Amino acid sequence: MQNDLKIHAAVITLAGTAVLATALISEVWGGLVPCALCLQQRWPYYVALPLAALIWAGAASAPTALRGLLVPVGVIFALGAALGFYHAGVEYGLWAGPSGCGGGTVGFDSTAELLSAMAQTKPVRCDEAAFTVFGISMAGYNFLASAGLALVAWHGAGRALSEETPS
């Protein structure tokens, strides 16, 4: 059970880190500017990856105490999959996106500053895929990755929780 828990947590940590790194690299070096929905899709990774890393690190010393933590990791990634599915649907025109999906708000001291910033900034649209591979947007790939990570977490939790607790 200890080794199984450790393997599932390691897969989640490494694969999830690779997904998040891909998003950040595409932004920093690829020049892709994320929209508001893109940024929201990163939050499940920011929350679940430290939990998965904790499980991975502690599986050898306290596997019983960590057994159930893969369940919330799976729930977090399922929520991430829902966000990815929603965003992909917006990109493919299946439904409307949020009305304010054009970027964050920044405080301005005057109307002139606001108008100047608006003239220089082109908001990133949530309904246009910035990049596709084989016709699938990054939001679509995030849906697949998040759903896969949720399944790995729940599979690992099921296996760990089905093991008998040592006496």
C-alpha positions in Angstrom: 0.0 0.0 0.0 2.8 2.4 0.9 4.5 1.9 -2.5 1.2 2.2 -4.4 0.3 5.4 -2.6 3.8 6.8 -3.3 3.6 5.9 -7.0 0.2 7.5 -7.5 1.3 10.7 -5.6 4.5 10.8 -7.7 2.6 10.5 -11.0 0.2 13.2 -10.0 3.0 15.5 -8.8 5.2 15.0 -11.8 2.5 15.0 -14.5 0.7 18.0 -12.9 3.9 19.9 -12.6 4.6 19.2 -16.3 1.2 20.5 -17.3 1.6 23.7 -15.2 5.1 24.2 -16.5 3.9 23.9 -20.1 1.3 26.7 -19.5 3.9 28.9 -17.9 6.5 28.3 -20.6 4.0 29.0 -23.3 3.3 32.3 -21.6 6.9 33.4 -20.8 8.8 32.0 -23.8 5.9 31.3 -26.3 4.4 34.8 -25.9 0.9 33.4 -25.3 -1.1 35.8 -23.1 -3.5 33.9 -20.9 -7.1 35.0 -20.5 -9.0 35.1 -17.2 -10.3 31.6 -17.7 -6.8 30.3 -18.5 -5.6 31.8 -15.2 -8.5 30.3 -13.3 -7.6 26.8 -14.7 -4.2 27.0 -12.9 -5.6 27.3 -9.4 -6.4 23.6 -9.1 -2.8 22.8 -9.8 -1.6 25.4 -7.3 -3.7 23.7 -4.6 -3.5 20.0 -5.5 0.2 19.7 -6.4 1.5 20.6 -2.9 -0.9 18.1 -1.4 0.2 15.4 -3.9 3.9 16.2 -3.1 3.2 16.0 0.6 1.6 12.5 0.1 4.6 11.5 -2.1 7.1 12.7 0.5 5.3 11.2 3.5 4.1 7.9 2.0 7.0 6.0 3.4 6.7 7.3 7.0 3.0 7.8 7.5 1.0 6.0 4.8 -2.0 5.4 6.9 -2.4 9.0 7.8 -2.1 10.1 4.2 -4.4 7.5 2.6 -7.5 9.7 2.4 -5.7 12.8 1.0 -5.8 11.5 -2.5 -9.6 11.9 -2.5 -9.6 15.7 -2.2 -6.7 15.8 -4.7 -9.0 14.0 -7.1 -11.9 16.4 -6.4 -9.7 19.4 -7.0 -8.5 18.1 -10.3 -12.2 17.2 -11.2 -13.0 20.8 -10.6 -10.1 21.8 -12.8 -11.4 19.4 -15.5 -14.8 21.2 -15.3 -13.1 24.6 -15.7 -11.2 23.2 -18.7 -14.4 21.8 -20.3 -16.2 25.0 -19.7 -13.4 27.1 -21.3 -13.0 24.8 -24.2 -16.8 25.0 -24.8 -16.5 28.8 -24.8 -13.6 28.6 -27.3 -15.5 26.3 -29.6 -18.7 28.5 -29.4 -20.8 25.9 -27.6 -21.9 28.4 -25.0 -21.2 32.0 -24.0 -18.3 32.8 -21.7 -18.3 35.3 -18.8 -19.2 38.8 -19.8 -16.0 40.3 -18.2 -13.6 37.8 -19.7 -11.1 40.3 -21.0 -8.6 40.6 -18.2 -8.2 41.8 -14.7 -9.0 45.2 -13.2 -6.4 47.6 -12.1 -6.8 50.7 -9.9 -6.4 54.1 -11.6 -6.2 57.5 -10.0 -7.9 59.3 -12.9 -10.0 58.8 -15.9 -7.1 59.9 -18.1 -5.0 57.0 -16.7 -7.8 54.6 -17.4 -8.3 55.8 -20.9 -4.5 55.7 -21.6 -4.3 52.1 -20.3 -7.3 51.0 -22.4 -5.8 52.5 -25.5 -2.6 50.6 -25.0 -4.0 47.2 -23.8 -5.8 44.7 -26.0 -7.8 42.4 -23.7 -7.3 38.7 -24.2 -10.6 37.0 -25.3 -11.7 33.8 -23.6 -13.6 32.7 -26.7 -10.6 32.5 -29.0 -8.1 29.7 -28.6 -4.6 31.2 -28.5 -3.0 27.9 -29.7 -4.3 24.6 -30.9 -2.6 21.2 -31.6 -4.6 18.7 -33.7 -7.6 21.0 -33.4 -7.6 20.9 -29.6 -7.0 24.1 -27.6 -4.9 24.3 -24.5 -8.2 24.5 -22.5 -9.2 21.2 -24.1 -5.8 19.6 -23.2 -6.2 20.9 -19.7 -9.6 19.3 -19.5 -8.0 15.9 -20.5 -5.0 16.3 -18.2 -7.1 17.4 -15.2 -9.6 14.6 -15.7 -6.7 12.1 -16.0 -5.1 13.4 -12.9 -8.4 13.1 -11.0 -8.8 9.5 -12.1 -5.2 8.7 -11.0 -5.9 10.3 -7.6 -9.1 8.4 -7.1 -7.6 5.1 -8.3 -4.8 5.6 -5.9 -7.2 6.5 -3.1 -9.3 3.5 -3.8 -6.4 1.2 -3.7 -4.9 2.8 -0.5 -8.2 2.8 1.3 -9.1 -0.8 0.4 -5.9 -2.0 2.1 -6.2 -3.3 5.6 -4.7 -1.1 8.3 -1.8 -2.8 9.9 -2.5 -3.9 13.6 
